[in-house]
Amino acid sequence: MDYVTAVPHPRSEAAAPARSGRRSLAVALLSGALGAAVTLLATRQRWAEGTATVAGGAFPLTAKGSDVTGVPAALAIVGLAALVAVFAVRRAGRLVVSGLLALSGAGIAAAALMTASDGSALDDKAAKVSGDTSATVHALGHTGWPYVAAVGGLLILVAGLLALRYGSLWPAMSGRYERGTAGPRRTARPADPERPEEIWKALDRGEDPTGA
């Protein structure tokens, strides 16, 4: 019995990288944009809460993510800019921007996790409210928003890793308007010598009516 070995069609082999590029591009765009949005949203929420003693009474205090640390929000903006810039550069430049995108995501996750249980922002608020620089917060509590910000950072990290791996397959911004890439000028059609109005129109346009 003879066995026939199926040979992959050249067209299907050539289409495989294109499909991988489109899929990775869609996932990276969604992951990066969602990660930046999640991070920015999380930094505007309450991360910590507690009470400070003021004039013999308890005064409630809260601290948003931006009060605790400004790193996640700043890196989210950097990551979003890098995600857009990936399509404006090519070759080595794209690798550099992709690396910046990945590092932004990693930095967001690290900063959020490191400050998830930080109470220094509330202590600063307690000192301002009480007028005592040594004042601290009691009944300190934390929310889950720092971990949400860390998830946003991981999404941006995924986008950066996809850009590093598949970025060479992604399209770049059109060079239609780049300097020196303008198309050839259209050659003027010679004016009909039997129609004087065409000759005058050609002269008005600064063209040679003879087409020479």
GIBEL-V992657 format. One record per pair of residues at least 24 apart in sequence whose C-alpha atoms are under 10 Angstrom apart, sorted by sequence separation. I is the first residue (numbers start at 1). J is the second residue. D is the distance in Angstrom with one decimal. If there is no record, write none. Layout:
i->[I I]
j->[J J]
d->[D D]
//
This chain:
i->[41 42 43 79 80 117 118 187 188 40 43 75 76 78 79 117 39 40 43 75 78 79 116 117 43 77 78 116 43 75 76 116 43 44 75 76 79 116 117 42 43 74 75 116 42 75 76 115 116 40 41 72 75 76 114 115 39 40 71 72 75 112 113 116 39 40 72 74 112 113 116 39 40 72 73 111 112 113 36 37 39 40 71 72 75 112 113 114 36 39 40 71 72 109 112 113 38 39 70 71 72 108 109 111 112 113 36 37 71 72 109 110 111 112 36 37 71 72 109 110 112 35 36 70 71 108 109 112 36 69 70 108 109 111 33 36 37 69 107 108 109 110 32 35 36 68 106 108 109 110 35 69 105 108 109 33 34 69 105 106 107 108 109 32 33 65 68 69 105 106 107 109 32 68 105 106 108 109 68 69 104 105 106 107 108 32 33 65 68 103 104 105 106 107 29 32 33 65 68 102 105 106 32 68 69 102 104 105 106 67 68 102 103 104 105 29 67 68 102 103 105 106 28 29 66 67 101 102 105 63 65 101 102 104 105 63 64 100 101 102 103 63 64 67 99 101 102 103 62 63 98 101 102 61 62 63 100 101 102 61 98 99 102 60 61 63 98 99 101 102 62 97 98 101 61 98 99 61 95 98 99 39 60 97 98 59 97 98 47 48 61 95 96 32 36 39 43 47 48 50 94 95 98 32 35 39 42 47 48 49 52 59 94 95 47 48 51 52 59 36 47 48 49 50 51 54 95 32 35 39 48 49 50 52 53 54 76 83 94 95 48 52 53 72 79 86 94 51 52 54 55 50 53 54 61 73 76 80 83 91 92 52 53 54 60 61 72 76 79 83 86 90 91 52 54 59 60 62 68 72 75 79 82 90 94 58 59 60 61 62 63 58 62 65 72 76 79 83 87 90 54 64 65 72 75 79 86 90 53 64 89 90 52 53 87 88 89 90 52 53 65 86 87 88 89 51 52 53 86 87 88 50 51 52 86 87 88 50 51 52 85 86 87 88 49 50 51 52 85 49 50 51 49 50 51 49 50 48 49 50 48 49 47 48 49 47 48 46 47 48 46 47 48 45 46 47 48 45 46 47 45 46 47 44 45 42 43 42 43 41 42 42 43 39 42 43 38 39 41 42 39 41 42 39 40 42 38 39 42 38 39 41 37 38 39 40 35 36 38 39 35 38 39 35 37 38 39 35 36 39 35 36 38 39 34 35 36 33 34 35 36 32 35 36 31 32 34 35 31 32 33 34 35 31 32 33 35 31 32 35 30 31 32 30 31 32 33 28 29 31 32 28 31 32 28 30 31 28 29 27 28 29 31 27 28 26 28 29 25 28 29 24 27 28 25 24 25 28 24 28 21 24 25 21 24 25 23 24 21 22 25 21 24 25 20 21 24 25 21 22 21 22 17 20 21 22 19 20 21 18 17 18]
j->[65 66 67 103 104 141 142 211 212 65 68 100 101 103 104 142 65 66 69 101 104 105 142 143 70 104 105 143 71 103 104 144 72 73 104 105 108 145 146 72 73 104 105 146 73 106 107 146 147 72 73 104 107 108 146 147 72 73 104 105 108 145 146 149 73 74 106 108 146 147 150 74 75 107 108 146 147 148 72 73 75 76 107 108 111 148 149 150 73 76 77 108 109 146 149 150 76 77 108 109 110 146 147 149 150 151 75 76 110 111 148 149 150 151 76 77 111 112 149 150 152 76 77 111 112 149 150 153 78 111 112 150 151 153 76 79 80 112 150 151 152 153 76 79 80 112 150 152 153 154 80 114 150 153 154 79 80 115 151 152 153 154 155 79 80 112 115 116 152 153 154 156 80 116 153 154 156 157 117 118 153 154 155 156 157 82 83 115 118 153 154 155 156 157 80 83 84 116 119 153 156 157 84 120 121 154 156 157 158 120 121 155 156 157 158 83 121 122 156 157 159 160 83 84 121 122 156 157 160 119 121 157 158 160 161 120 121 157 158 159 160 121 122 125 157 159 160 161 121 122 157 160 161 121 122 123 160 161 162 122 159 160 163 122 123 125 160 161 163 164 125 160 161 164 125 162 163 126 160 163 164 105 126 163 164 126 164 165 115 116 129 163 164 101 105 108 112 116 117 119 163 164 167 102 105 109 112 117 118 119 122 129 164 165 118 119 122 123 130 108 119 120 121 122 123 126 167 105 108 112 121 122 123 125 126 127 149 156 167 168 122 126 127 146 153 160 168 126 127 129 130 126 129 130 137 149 152 156 159 167 168 129 130 131 137 138 149 153 156 160 163 167 168 130 132 137 138 140 146 150 153 157 160 168 172 137 138 139 140 141 142 138 142 145 152 156 159 163 167 170 135 145 146 153 156 160 167 171 135 146 171 172 135 136 170 171 172 173 136 137 149 170 171 172 173 136 137 138 171 172 173 136 137 138 172 173 174 137 138 139 172 173 174 175 137 138 139 140 173 138 139 140 139 140 141 140 141 140 141 142 141 142 141 142 143 142 143 142 143 144 143 144 145 143 144 145 146 144 145 146 145 146 147 145 146 144 145 145 146 145 146 147 148 145 148 149 145 146 148 149 147 149 150 148 149 151 148 149 152 149 150 152 149 150 151 152 148 149 151 152 149 152 153 150 152 153 154 151 152 155 152 153 155 156 152 153 154 152 153 154 155 152 155 156 152 153 155 156 153 154 155 156 157 154 155 156 158 155 156 159 155 156 157 156 157 158 159 155 156 158 159 156 159 160 157 159 160 158 159 158 159 160 162 159 160 159 161 162 159 162 163 159 162 163 162 162 163 166 163 167 162 165 166 163 166 167 166 167 165 166 169 166 169 170 166 167 170 171 168 169 169 170 166 169 170 171 169 170 171 169 169 170]
d->[9.4 9.0 8.5 8.4 9.2 8.3 8.6 8.4 9.6 9.4 8.8 9.9 9.3 9.9 5.5 6.5 9.8 9.3 8.5 9.1 6.8 7.0 7.3 9.0 8.2 9.0 9.5 8.3 9.6 8.9 6.9 8.1 7.3 9.1 5.3 7.5 9.6 8.3 8.8 9.2 6.5 9.1 7.4 5.3 8.9 9.4 9.4 7.6 7.3 7.7 8.9 8.6 7.2 7.2 9.1 9.9 6.8 5.5 9.7 8.7 6.3 8.9 6.5 9.9 6.6 8.8 9.9 8.8 5.2 6.6 9.6 9.8 9.6 7.4 7.9 9.0 6.7 9.7 9.3 9.7 9.2 6.8 7.9 4.6 9.9 8.6 8.6 9.9 8.3 6.5 8.4 6.8 7.7 8.8 6.2 6.5 9.1 9.5 9.9 9.9 8.9 10.0 8.1 9.2 5.5 10.0 8.7 8.0 9.7 6.5 9.2 9.8 8.0 9.3 5.0 9.4 6.6 6.7 6.9 7.2 9.9 7.8 7.1 9.1 8.3 7.2 3.9 8.7 9.2 7.8 9.8 6.2 6.8 9.5 9.4 7.2 9.2 8.1 9.1 8.9 7.5 8.4 9.2 9.1 6.4 9.4 8.6 7.8 4.8 9.6 8.9 10.0 8.5 4.8 6.3 8.9 9.8 7.4 9.2 9.8 7.3 7.9 9.5 7.6 6.7 8.7 7.2 9.9 7.6 6.1 9.3 9.5 6.9 8.9 4.1 6.5 8.8 8.9 9.9 9.6 7.4 5.6 9.3 10.0 9.1 9.6 8.1 9.1 7.4 9.4 9.4 7.0 7.9 9.0 9.7 6.9 9.8 9.2 8.0 9.0 4.6 5.8 9.7 7.5 8.6 8.8 7.2 4.3 9.4 9.6 5.4 9.4 8.8 7.1 7.9 7.4 6.2 8.3 6.5 6.9 8.6 9.6 8.5 9.0 9.8 8.7 6.9 4.4 7.8 8.8 9.6 6.8 7.1 8.6 9.9 9.7 9.0 9.6 9.1 6.9 7.8 6.6 9.7 9.8 9.3 7.3 4.0 9.5 8.9 6.2 9.7 4.8 6.0 10.0 6.8 9.9 7.6 8.3 9.0 6.8 8.4 6.3 8.6 10.0 9.4 8.5 5.2 7.7 8.4 8.5 8.7 8.6 7.3 9.3 7.4 8.4 8.2 7.6 9.6 5.4 6.8 9.7 9.3 8.8 5.5 8.7 8.9 9.2 9.3 8.5 9.5 7.8 8.8 8.6 8.8 8.0 9.2 7.5 7.9 9.0 8.2 6.0 7.9 9.7 8.3 9.4 9.9 8.7 8.0 8.5 8.8 8.6 8.1 9.2 9.1 7.1 8.7 8.5 9.3 9.7 9.5 9.9 9.8 7.3 9.7 8.6 7.7 8.8 10.0 9.4 8.6 7.3 9.3 8.8 8.0 9.9 9.7 8.9 7.1 8.7 7.5 5.6 10.0 9.6 9.2 9.7 8.0 8.0 8.7 7.3 7.8 9.4 9.1 5.4 8.2 9.1 8.6 8.5 8.0 8.8 9.8 8.1 7.3 8.9 9.1 9.8 7.4 7.6 6.9 8.0 7.9 8.9 7.0 7.7 9.6 9.5 9.5 9.7 9.9 8.5 8.8 9.0 9.0 7.9 9.6 9.9 9.9 9.7 9.5 9.4 9.5 9.0 9.6 7.9 9.3 8.2 9.4 8.8 9.0 9.5 9.5 9.3 7.2 7.9 9.9 8.7 8.0 9.1 8.1 9.8 9.9 7.0 7.6 8.5 7.8 9.3 6.9 9.4 6.7 7.9 9.0 9.1 6.8 6.0 8.0 8.7 5.0 8.1 9.6 4.7 5.5 9.5 5.4 6.1 8.0 5.8 8.9 5.8 5.2 8.8 9.7 9.5 9.5 9.9 8.7 5.7 6.2 9.7 9.7 9.2 5.2 7.2 8.0 4.4 9.6 5.9 6.1 7.2 5.2 8.8 5.6 6.3 8.5 4.3 8.3 5.6 6.1 8.3 5.2 9.3 7.0 7.1 9.2 9.2 9.0 5.9 9.5 9.8 7.2 6.4 6.8 9.1 9.7 9.2 9.1 9.3 7.6 5.6 7.6 9.1 6.9 8.7 9.1 9.3 6.3 6.9 10.0 9.0 9.1 5.3 9.7 8.0 9.1 7.2 7.7 9.9 7.2 4.5 8.6 6.4 7.4 9.5 9.5 9.2 7.8 8.6 9.8 9.0 8.0 5.0 8.4 5.2 6.8 9.2 7.6 8.5 9.9 7.4 6.2 9.6 3.9 7.4 9.2 9.5 7.2 6.0 10.0 9.4 9.8 7.3 8.2 8.5 4.9 6.9 8.7 8.8 7.3 5.2 9.9 9.2 8.6 8.0 8.7 9.0 6.0 7.7 9.3 5.2 4.5 8.9 9.0 6.2 7.8 9.5 8.7 7.6 8.9 8.7 9.3 7.0 5.2 8.2 5.7 7.9 9.5 8.2 9.4 7.1 7.0 8.9 4.2 9.9 9.9 7.4 7.4 9.7 8.6 9.8 8.7 6.2 9.6 8.7 8.3 7.1 7.8 6.4 7.8 9.8 8.0 9.8 9.7 9.0 7.9 9.8 6.7 8.0 9.7 8.5 9.8 9.4 8.8 6.2 9.2 6.7 7.8 7.7 8.6 9.2 8.3 8.2 5.1 7.3 9.2 8.1 5.8 9.3 9.5 9.6 8.9 7.0 7.3 8.6]
//
